[in-house]
């Protein structure tokens, strides 16, 4: 083991001696300290031996036997020096003096044996062993003990009863038993704790499988129950470091999903110009007397569609959490699954497939919830209070405009016979048309005389007004002639003549979306639409925030809970798969054997500790 060149080995050589003439004692013989390497010993042999000795004497449950020759100075003893390093109080150190018969003539070891040179708490015992010549001559142990007793009686008569090999054996046995008894309470507690730990470890590895069908059903049932208990929050081992299972799903519903919906601006992505354009497009070729309802429906549907994406993302988060529960559904069932890795893999695959199959119907249901809201805009919804106020707001605004228009446009001999609502709308449109026509004529007919421009402009204005001027628009030098609808404007001295029958590009270009200041009516219409969109969007958002979690629970969570065990039994409980699914991993079988052997050793140690009180003490 240590080689052929006087090396050392950390592995002990065990030698058991059975005899009715020896005490119950375990003795560990350590190598002596070597200062200089001998032969092919390594250069660090001193440190190797020292580390080996410290490894054993550092054990607080051991008795240190510091052996020193009597013909050397006790103050230079390396054994006592190492003993004091690990046992400074000397509570477990016993000094042994050998070679008493080899001391120089005229000297003795009385002062050393009495502790006058270096005191040792447990005492100093002198012995006389066989010499190398006695071993060669095969001197027996009995003769050696008799010669030792004779030498001590002759040389140290007063100390003979407290020295010698028999007394050393009894003293070591007594010290060892007393030391064990002092450490007994703590030692017994440690042994019992280790027995409990290894028993639990052995239980976790389980017994050998006898009935494979019954074992498979038990594991499937335990897993399904643990999975559902984790979702319901009724598991015995509740996680305290993070949210998991049903608590995390609840957090997704009411915190993640709820806050995401609350952060969506009802008017996000809509500008005032977008709203105005939608209103004008919804009126068609006719000027609108009131705000068209089609524009409101078009815009509010556009905003409602924004709720679909976060709703589908909520389904993904719940699906991920239910997939994550597979790994966190109870420590007991996890130990069973680790014992059978193939079964664990198959269970994960079945649950994953079940969750994946439930995603399409859940997504479809949530998409239908949004589509339902888009299919019918219920302006008679009990919570849609702003719809009832729109008429009042528009009526009040029209009354204000009607009071302002006569005072601004009043002229002699001019009467207004149109309806009040029509006055406001037609006046605004007419002013805009007059300005556009005037600007276009000035660009296209810049080379003509000012009189001709004014005549043509007034003719077009009369054409648009149908012969009834409102008194505003383009100024004229001769209203009696220019305002007549039957007069055709001409240009004297020119070959070309302007007439309504000739195709001339007099209309302005189609207006584009450019920033401009809105008229009071336009601003009022946009404000009404914004208020309606915001009010109705909040109603729909409230419905989605309530219905989406319910749909996910019904189509995904509850369906998986109700059908999990049946799915596992259908896919896994097959007789031809028993051997494959319940095949244990190699490391589990090895660890079960190790735990069983360690448990037996600890139980034996506990039995020995219990018998110490009845042991005879010398």
C-alpha positions in Angstrom: 0.0 0.0 0.0 2.8 2.4 0.9 5.3 1.1 -1.7 8.7 -0.4 -1.1 10.6 2.8 -0.4 9.6 3.5 3.2 6.7 5.7 2.1 3.4 6.3 4.0 -0.3 5.7 3.1 -3.4 7.4 4.5 -5.3 4.1 4.4 -5.2 2.3 7.7 -4.3 -1.3 8.1 -7.0 -2.9 10.4 -6.0 -5.7 12.7 -8.5 -7.2 15.1 -7.2 -9.2 18.2 -9.7 -11.4 20.1 -8.7 -12.6 23.5 -10.2 -13.0 27.0 -7.1 -11.4 28.4 -7.3 -8.0 26.7 -9.7 -5.1 27.4 -12.1 -3.6 24.8 -9.9 -1.0 23.2 -9.2 0.4 19.7 -5.6 1.4 19.3 -4.3 3.4 16.3 -0.6 3.2 15.8 0.7 6.3 13.9 4.1 6.6 12.3 6.9 8.4 14.0 7.9 11.9 12.9 10.7 11.8 10.4 13.0 14.8 10.1 15.3 13.7 7.3 14.1 11.6 4.3 15.6 8.2 4.2 16.3 6.3 1.0 13.8 7.3 -1.7 11.3 9.0 0.6 10.0 12.3 -0.7 11.5 15.6 0.5 8.2 16.6 2.2 7.9 13.3 4.2 8.0 15.3 7.4 5.0 17.4 6.4 3.1 14.3 5.1 3.6 12.4 8.4 2.6 15.5 10.4 -0.6 16.1 8.4 -1.5 12.4 8.8 -1.0 12.5 12.6 -3.0 15.8 13.0 -5.8 14.2 10.9 -6.4 11.6 13.6 -5.4 13.4 16.9 -7.6 16.4 16.0 -10.7 14.3 16.5 -12.2 15.5 19.8 -13.4 12.0 20.6 -10.0 10.4 20.6 -7.4 9.9 23.4 -3.9 11.0 22.5 -1.1 8.7 23.6 2.2 10.8 23.5 5.0 8.3 23.5 8.6 9.4 24.5 11.7 7.5 25.2 13.1 7.7 28.7 16.7 8.2 27.6 15.8 11.5 25.8 14.9 14.9 27.1 11.2 15.2 27.6 11.2 18.9 26.8 12.2 18.0 23.2 9.3 15.6 22.7 7.6 16.2 19.3 4.7 14.0 20.5 3.8 16.3 23.4 4.2 19.4 21.2 1.7 18.1 18.6 -0.7 17.0 21.5 -0.7 20.4 23.0 -1.5 22.0 19.6 -4.8 20.1 19.3 -5.4 19.6 23.1 -4.2 22.7 24.9 -6.1 21.9 28.1 -4.7 18.3 28.2 -8.1 16.8 28.8 -7.4 13.9 26.5 -3.6 13.6 26.4 -1.8 10.7 28.2 2.1 10.6 28.2 3.9 7.2 28.0 7.6 6.8 28.8 9.3 3.8 27.2 12.8 2.3 27.5 13.1 2.8 31.3 15.7 -0.1 31.3 18.0 1.7 28.9 18.6 4.9 30.9 22.2 5.8 31.8 23.7 4.4 35.0 23.0 6.7 38.0 19.9 8.2 36.4 16.2 7.5 36.9 12.8 8.7 35.6 11.2 9.4 39.0 10.9 13.1 38.4 9.5 12.5 34.9 7.0 9.8 36.1 5.8 12.0 38.9 5.2 15.0 36.6 7.8 17.2 38.1 9.5 18.0 34.8 6.4 18.4 32.5 3.0 17.9 34.1 0.4 16.0 32.2 -3.2 16.2 33.3 -4.1 12.6 32.7 -0.7 11.4 34.0 2.6 9.8 32.9 3.0 6.0 32.7 6.3 4.2 32.3 6.6 0.8 30.5 9.4 -1.6 29.6 8.9 -3.4 26.2 10.8 -6.2 24.6 14.1 -5.4 22.9 14.9 -6.3 19.4 17.1 -9.2 20.7 14.1 -10.5 22.7 12.0 -10.4 19.6 14.7 -12.4 17.7 14.8 -14.9 20.5 11.0 -15.1 20.4 10.5 -14.1 24.0 6.8 -14.5 24.8 4.5 -11.6 25.9 3.9 -13.3 29.3 7.6 -13.5 30.1 8.0 -9.9 29.0 5.3 -8.8 31.3 6.9 -10.7 34.2 10.3 -9.2 33.6 8.7 -5.7 33.4 7.0 -6.1 36.7 10.2 -7.4 38.3 12.2 -4.4 36.9 9.6 -1.9 38.2 9.6 -3.5 41.7 13.3 -3.4 41.8 13.9 0.1 40.3 10.7 2.0 41.2 9.1 0.2 44.1 6.9 3.2 45.1 5.6 3.6 41.6 5.4 0.0 40.5 1.6 -0.2 40.9 0.9 2.9 38.7 3.2 1.9 35.9 3.6 -1.0 33.5 1.8 -2.3 30.4 -1.2 -3.8 32.3 -1.9 -0.6 34.1 -1.5 1.4 30.9 -4.2 -0.8 29.2 -6.6 -0.4 32.1 -6.0 3.3 32.2 -6.6 3.8 28.5 -9.8 1.7 28.7 -11.0 3.8 31.7 -10.2 7.1 30.0 -11.9 6.0 26.8 -15.0 5.0 28.6 -15.1 8.2 30.7 -14.5 10.3 27.6 -17.3 8.5 25.8 -19.6 8.9 28.8 -18.9 12.7 28.8 -19.6 12.9 25.1 -22.5 10.5 25.3 -25.5 13.0 25.3 -24.2 14.9 22.4 -23.0 11.8 20.6 -26.4 10.1 21.1 -28.2 13.1 19.8 -26.0 13.2 16.7 -26.5 9.5 16.0 -30.3 9.8 16.4 -30.4 12.8 14.0 -28.4 11.0 11.4 -30.6 7.9 11.7 -33.7 10.1 11.1 -32.0 11.8 8.1 -30.9 8.5 6.5 -34.3 7.0 7.1 -36.0 9.9 5.3 -33.5 9.6 2.5 -34.1 5.9 2.2 -37.8 6.5 2.1 -37.4 9.0 -0.6 -35.7 6.5 -2.8 -38.6 4.1 -2.2 -38.7 0.4 -1.9 -38.1 -2.1 -4.7 -41.0 -2.1 -7.2 -43.1 -5.3 -7.0 -46.5 -4.4 -8.5 -45.6 -2.1 -11.5 -49.2 -1.4 -12.4 -50.2 -0.3 -8.9 -47.0 1.8 -8.6 -47.6 3.6 -11.9 -51.2 4.4 -11.0 -50.1 5.7 -7.6 -47.5 8.0 -9.1 -50.0 9.3 -11.7 -52.6 10.0 -9.1 -50.0 11.7 -6.8 -48.8 13.9 -9.7 -52.3 14.9 -10.8 -53.3 15.7 -7.2 -50.1 17.7 -6.5 -50.6 19.7 -9.8 -54.2 20.6 -9.0 -53.3 21.4 -5.4 -50.6 23.8 -6.6 -53.1 25.6 -8.8 -55.7 25.7 -6.0 -53.2 26.8 -3.3 -53.9 23.8 -1.1 -50.5 22.1 -1.4 -48.9 21.0 1.9 -45.5 22.5 1.1 -46.3 26.1 0.2 -43.6 28.1 -1.5 -42.5 31.1 0.6 -39.8 32.7 -1.6 -41.8 33.4 -4.8 -45.3 33.3 -6.2 -46.2 30.1 -8.0 -49.2 28.1 -9.3 -52.6 29.7 -8.8 -51.2 32.7 -7.0 -49.1 33.6 -10.0 -52.1 33.1 -12.3 -54.1 35.5 -10.2 -51.2 38.0 -10.3 -51.2 37.7 -14.1 -54.9 38.3 -14.3 -55.2 41.3 -11.9 -51.8 42.9 -12.0 -50.1 42.2 -15.3 -53.1 42.0 -17.5 -55.2 44.6 -15.6 -52.4 47.2 -15.5 -51.7 46.7 -19.2 -55.3 47.4 -20.1 -55.4 50.4 -17.7 -52.3 51.8 -19.5 -54.0 51.8 -22.9 -55.1 55.3 -23.8 -58.7 55.4 -25.1 -57.6 58.0 -27.7 -54.1 56.6 -28.3 -53.1 56.8 -32.0 -55.9 59.2 -32.8 -55.3 62.9 -33.6 -57.9 65.6 -33.9 -57.2 65.7 -37.6 -57.9 62.0 -37.9 -61.3 62.5 -36.2 -62.1 65.5 -38.4 -61.2 63.5 -41.5 -63.4 60.6 -40.4 -66.3 63.0 -39.8 -66.0 64.6 -43.2 -65.6 61.3 -45.0 -68.7 59.9 -43.3 -70.8 62.8 -44.6 -70.2 62.1 -48.3 -71.0 64.9 -50.7 -73.5 66.5 -48.5 -72.6 69.0 -45.7 -73.5 67.6 -42.4 -76.1 69.2 -40.1 -75.1 66.9 -37.2 -72.1 64.7 -36.3 -72.4 61.5 -38.3 -72.7 58.3 -36.2 -70.7 56.3 -38.7 -67.6 58.2 -37.9 -68.0 57.3 -34.2 -68.4 53.6 -34.9 -65.4 53.6 -37.3 -63.1 55.2 -34.8 -64.3 53.4 -31.7 -63.8 50.0 -33.4 -60.3 51.0 -34.3 -59.6 51.6 -30.6 -61.3 48.4 -29.4 -59.1 46.3 -31.7 -56.1 47.4 -29.5 -57.4 45.3 -26.7 -56.9 42.0 -28.5 -53.1 41.8 -28.4 -52.8 42.1 -24.6 -55.6 39.6 -24.1 -53.7 37.0 -26.2 -50.5 37.8 -24.4 -52.3 37.1 -21.1 -53.1 33.6 -22.4 -49.4 33.0 -23.2 -48.4 34.0 -19.7 -50.9 31.7 -18.0 -49.8 28.8 -20.4 -46.2 29.4 -19.4 -47.0 29.3 -15.7 -49.0 26.1 -16.0 -46.0 24.6 -17.9 -43.8 25.8 -15.0 -46.0 24.1 -12.4 -44.9 20.7 -13.7 -41.5 21.3 -12.0 -42.9 22.8 -8.8 -45.8 20.6 -7.8 -44.5 19.1 -4.6 -41.3 17.7 -3.3 -42.6 14.2 -2.6 -43.8 13.6 -6.1 -40.6 15.2 -7.5 -38.6 12.5 -5.6 -40.7 9.8 -7.2 -40.2 11.3 -10.6 -36.5 11.5 -10.2 -36.5 7.9 -9.3 -38.0 7.0 -12.7 -36.6 9.5 -15.2 -38.4 7.9 -18.2 -41.8 8.2 -16.5 -40.9 11.8 -15.6 -40.2 12.6 -19.2 -43.4 11.0 -20.4 -45.5 12.8 -17.8 -44.0 16.2 -18.9 -44.7 15.4 -22.5 -48.4 14.4 -21.9 -49.1 17.6 -19.8 -47.3 19.8 -22.4 -49.4 18.3 -25.2 -52.6 18.8 -23.3 -51.7 22.5 -22.6 -50.8 23.0 -26.2 -54.1 21.5 -27.5 -56.0 23.9 -25.2 -54.3 27.0 -26.6 -56.2 27.3 -30.0 -59.7 27.2 -28.4 -58.7 29.6 -25.7 -57.2 32.0 -28.2 -60.3 31.6 -30.4 -62.6 32.4 -27.5 -60.7 35.5 -26.5 -60.6 36.7 -30.2 -64.4 36.1 -30.3 -64.8 38.3 -27.2 -63.2 41.2 -29.0 -65.1 40.4 -32.2 -68.3 40.4 -30.3 -67.6 43.9 -29.0 -66.8 45.0 -32.6 -69.9 43.4 -34.1 -72.4 45.7 -32.4 -71.7 49.1 -30.9 -74.5 49.4 -28.4 -75.1 53.1 -28.0 -78.0 52.2 -25.7 -75.7 50.6 -23.1 -76.8 51.5 -19.6 -73.3 52.8 -18.7 -73.0 54.9 -21.9 -74.3 58.1 -20.3 -72.5 60.4 -22.7 -74.6 59.4 -25.6 -77.7 60.9 -24.0 -75.8 64.2 -23.5 -74.7 64.6 -27.1 -78.0 66.0 -28.3 -78.1 68.6 -25.5 -74.5 69.6 -26.2 -75.1 70.1 -29.9 -78.4 71.9 -29.3 -76.8 74.4 -26.9 -73.9 75.0 -29.2 -76.3 75.6 -32.2 -78.3 78.1 -30.2 -75.2 80.0 -29.3 -74.2 80.1 -33.0 -77.7 81.2 -34.0 -77.5 84.1 -31.7 -74.2 85.2 -33.1 -74.8 84.8 -36.8 -77.6 87.5 -37.4 -75.6 90.2 -35.6 -72.5 89.3 -37.7 -74.1 89.0 -41.1 -77.1 91.4 -40.9 -77.5 93.9 -43.9 -80.4 96.1 -45.2 -83.2 94.5 -47.2 -81.8 91.0 -46.6 -83.9 88.3 -45.1 -83.0 84.8 -44.0 -85.6 82.1 -44.6 -83.4 79.0 -43.9 -83.8 76.8 -40.8 -81.6 77.7 -37.7 -79.5 74.5 -37.9 -78.9 74.9 -41.7 -77.7 78.5 -41.2 -74.7 77.6 -39.2 -73.6 74.7 -41.5 -74.3 76.4 -44.8 -72.5 79.6 -43.8 -69.3 77.8 -42.8 -69.3 75.7 -46.0 -70.1 78.7 -48.2 -67.3 80.8 -46.8 -64.8 78.0 -47.4 -65.9 77.5 -51.0 -65.8 81.2 -51.8 -62.3 81.5 -50.5 -61.1 78.4 -52.5 -62.7 79.6 -55.7 -61.2 83.1 -55.4 -57.7 81.9 -54.8 -57.9 79.4 -57.7 -59.1 82.1 -60.1 -56.4 84.4 -59.1 -53.8 81.8 -59.8 -55.2 80.5 -63.2 -56.2 84.0 -64.6 -53.3 86.2 -63.4 -52.9 87.7 -67.0 -56.5 89.0 -67.2 -57.8 92.4 -66.1 -59.1 92.9 -62.6 -62.6 93.6 -63.9 -62.8 90.3 -65.7 -61.5 88.5 -62.6 -64.2 90.0 -60.5 -66.9 89.3 -63.0 -66.0 85.7 -63.4 -65.7 85.3 -59.6 -69.1 86.8 -58.9 -70.6 84.6 -61.6 -69.3 81.5 -60.0 -70.4 82.7 -56.6 -73.9 83.3 -57.9 -73.9 79.9 -59.5 -73.0 78.2 -56.2 -75.4 80.3 -54.2 -78.3 79.8 -56.7 -78.9 83.5 -57.1 -79.3 84.2 -53.4 -76.2 85.9 -51.9 -75.8 85.9 -48.1 -74.2 89.3 -48.2 -70.6 87.9 -47.5 -67.9 86.9 -49.9 -66.3 88.7 -52.7 -66.8 92.5 -53.1 -68.3 93.8 -56.4 -68.3 97.2 -58.0 -71.7 96.7 -59.7 -73.8 94.3 -57.7 -76.9 94.9 -59.8 -75.2 93.5 -62.9 -72.7 91.0 -61.6 -75.1 89.3 -59.1 -77.6 88.5 -61.9 -77.6 84.8 -62.6 -78.5 85.3 -66.3 -75.5 87.4 -67.1 -72.6 85.7 -68.9 -69.2 87.3 -68.1 -67.2 88.3 -71.2 -63.9 90.0 -71.9 -63.9 92.9 -74.3 -61.0 93.1 -76.8 -60.0 89.5 -76.4 -60.5 86.6 -78.7 -61.3 84.0 -76.0 -64.6 84.2 -74.1 -65.3 82.8 -70.6 -68.5 80.8 -70.5 -69.9 78.1 -68.3 -70.0 75.6 -71.2 -66.2 75.7 -71.8 -64.2 73.3 -69.6 -61.8 75.3 -67.5 -60.0 74.0 -64.3 -61.5 76.4 -61.8 -61.8 73.9 -58.9 -59.1 73.8 -56.2 -57.1 70.6 -55.6 -58.4 67.9 -53.2 -57.5 69.1 -49.7 -54.8 67.1 -47.9 -54.3 66.6 -44.1 -52.3 69.6 -43.2 -52.3 71.2 -39.7 -54.7 74.2 -39.5 -56.8 75.9 -37.0 -60.3 74.3 -36.6 -63.4 76.3 -36.8 -65.6 76.3 -33.7 -68.0 73.8 -35.2 -65.2 71.5 -36.2 -63.7 71.7 -32.8 -67.0 71.0 -31.2 -67.7 68.0 -33.4 -64.2 66.6 -32.6 -64.7 67.1 -28.9 -68.0 65.2 -29.0 -66.5 62.3 -30.9 -63.5 62.1 -28.5 -65.8 62.1 -25.5 -68.0 59.3 -27.0 -65.0 57.2 -28.0 -63.5 57.5 -24.5 -66.7 56.7 -22.7 -67.5 53.7 -24.9 -63.9 52.4 -24.9 -63.9 52.3 -21.1 -67.1 50.3 -21.1 -65.6 47.7 -23.5 -62.3 47.6 -21.7 -64.1 46.8 -18.4 -65.9 44.0 -20.2 -62.7 42.6 -21.7 -60.9 42.8 -18.3 -63.6 40.8 -16.7 -64.3 38.2 -19.5 -60.8 37.3 -20.6 -59.7 35.8 -17.2 -63.0 33.9 -17.1 -62.5 32.5 -20.6 -58.9 31.5 -19.8 -60.0 29.7 -16.6 -62.8 27.8 -18.3 -61.0 26.8 -21.6 -57.5 26.3 -20.3 -57.0 26.1 -16.5 -60.1 24.3 -15.4 -60.1 22.0 -18.4 -56.6 20.9 -17.7 -57.4 20.3 -14.0 -60.4 18.2 -14.8 -58.8 16.1 -17.5 -55.2 15.8 -16.4 -55.5 12.4 -14.6 -57.5 10.8 -17.4 -55.1 12.0 -20.0 -52.1 10.6 -18.0 -53.9 7.2 -17.6 -54.9 7.0 -21.2 -51.4 7.7 -22.6 -49.2 6.0 -19.9 -51.1 3.1 -18.3 -50.2 0.5 -20.9 -48.9 -3.0 -19.9 -46.2 -3.1 -22.5 -44.8 0.2 -21.2 -44.5 -0.7 -17.6 -40.9 -2.0 -17.7 -39.7 1.1 -19.6 -41.5 3.7 -17.5 -40.6 2.2 -14.2 -36.9 1.6 -14.9 -34.9 3.2 -12.1 -31.9 5.3 -12.8 -28.5 3.8 -11.8 -27.5 6.5 -9.3 -30.8 6.1 -7.4 -30.2 2.3 -6.9 -26.6 3.0 -5.7 -27.7 5.7 -3.3 -30.5 3.5 -1.9 -27.9 0.8 -1.1 -25.5 3.3 0.5 -28.3 4.8 2.6 -29.4 1.4 3.7 -25.9 0.3 4.8 -25.3 3.6 6.6 -28.7 3.3 8.4 -27.7 -0.1 9.7 -24.4 1.1 11.0 -26.0 4.0 12.8 -28.6 1.8 14.4 -25.8 -0.5 15.6 -23.9 2.5 17.0 -27.0 3.7 18.8 -27.3 0.2 20.3 -23.7 0.3 21.5 -24.1 3.7 23.1 -27.2 2.4 25.0 -25.1 -0.4 26.5 -22.3 1.8 27.8 -24.0 2.5 31.1 -23.9 -1.2 31.9 -20.2 -1.6 31.1 -17.8 -2.2 34.1 -15.4 0.7 34.7 -12.0 -0.1 36.1 
